[in-house]
Amino acid sequence: TIIERVTGIRVKESTVLNPNLDPGIIGKKRIILDVHVKDEQNRHFNIEMQTTYKGLAEMMRFEFYGARALNNQLNSGKKYRDL
């Protein structure tokens, strides 16, 4: 799989998830991921595909996407180690 080739993490089974990450608050920025996948161990992967490098703004956007993806995985009352 592409996940294994890029990260070295072996994934036996995966599920494609909804690529829309809800901002949770009206008026906040909405995110649509290229590919959002969950594996059999409930690990989430965000695969973004780019044809060119667009600099710092693009890197900041990816960090924002990652932060939102983590936020959407952790429900109230859960421990950060559960991520």
N, C-alpha and C positions, 0 to 999 in steps of 0.2 A: 504494500500500500504506500501511498505518498507519505503518510504519517511516519511509517517505519523508515523510509528512505531519507527523509529530512531530519527526523529526531532520533532515530535508532530505537524508538519505543515500539515494541511488538504489540500489535493489536489483532486479536483473533476475530472480533466481531465489532461492528460499529453501526450506529443509527444516525441517519441524517436528521438534524433537528431544524426547527423553524429558524431561518436566518435573520429574522427581525428581532432585535433586542429592544424591548419596551423601555422607554426612559423612566417610566414610573411616575413622572410628573408632567402634567400638561405644559407645553411650551419648551420643554427641554429637547435637546438634540436626539433625533431618532437614528438608529444604526441598523444597517442591513449588511450582514456578513456575506462574503462570497460563499463559503462553505462552513457550516457549524455541525460538528460531529461529536457524538458521545460514544465511548467504548464500553466494553463489558464490565469494566471496573468503575464506571461512572465518571471517568476522566473526560473533560471537555476539550475539544480542539477547535481552534478558529483558523481556517486556512484562507489566507488572502493571496490573490494572484495579481501580480503587477507586470506590466511589460516594460516599464522604464522606472528609474529612480527619480523621484521628484523632490528630494531633499528633506530638510528638517520638518517641514509641515506634515509630510507623509508619515514620518516616524512618530510624530506626536499624535497623529490620528490613530495609528496602530496601537499606541499605548492607551489611548482613550478607549478604543474597542476592547482591548484586553481587560481594562479596569471594569468596564460595563459587563463584560462576559463573566468575570469573577463575581461581581455584585449580584448578578442574576442567579448564580448558583448557590448563594448562601442566604437561607431564610432567617428571619428574626429568631433570636434565641439559640442559634447554632454557633458552634465554635469555629474560629478561623482555621483551625487545623483540619476541619472537615472539608475544606476546599480541595 
